[in-house]
Amino acid sequence: MNNILAIDSATQVLSITLKHDIKYFYKEIEDGFNHSENILPSISELLNKANIDVSLLDLLVCTRGPGSFTGLRISMATLKGFSTALNIPLVSIPTLDLYAENCGEKSGIVMPVIDARKKSFYTAIYENNSKITKDLDLNMDQIIDITNKFDKVILTGNDAEILYSKLNNKDKFDVVNGNNLSLTHNLIDLGILMYNKYGSDSKDQGPLYIRKSEAEILMDKKKSE
């Protein structure tokens, strides 16, 4: 596969990488979740730099979630539009798997972290590069409780520093991150592996949410009244 477009919009950082043959073209915008305004112009900019048309893309890759409800929908909907219109395969990668991958080949316990707001974090536990829990939505007390059983924990992901700043027993934790450029390079690699193993996502594949959106919570509240 010569031409691959990969997007991570699960957090407030919009990261896009275009692989064209052996060259990589990268765009990063920390836009406070204004991804809808920036995603198409950024894609167009990278395609122009590579001097290729969107129809020449061989594979589309995005993060599936957990993460920002709006951010995940924007990137997946955008790439689904390209996929459907131009018959380009699309694969989505669980966000926490990607962030754990960005930590590198670290032995021991790794916790990728996404700030889920409301004083909680999306995370999962990886031991010796294998995922040993499902995706979790944890508050600080729960994070302390789940990490008490380990001697050392490596935090990773764009929001790892936010969690680290709230911890009292900092000696137990290290923060290890690659940069966002390597993140979307890894997203391309994971996308190729996913596509070669399972093929393109099913047409009904949507973002992975482990918490209800505000709209769903409001609707449930109205139903119960």
Beta strands, then each sheet from edge to edge (+ up, - down):
strand 1: 3-8
strand 2: 13-20
strand 3: 23-30
strand 4: 59-65
strand 5: 90-94
strand 6: 109-115
strand 7: 120-123
strand 8: 126-127
strand 9: 130-131
strand 10: 136-139
strand 11: 153-156
strand 12: 173-175
sheet 1: 3+ 2- 1+ 4+ 5+
sheet 2: 9+ 8- 6+ 7- 10+
sheet 3: 9+ 8- 6+ 11+ 12+
end
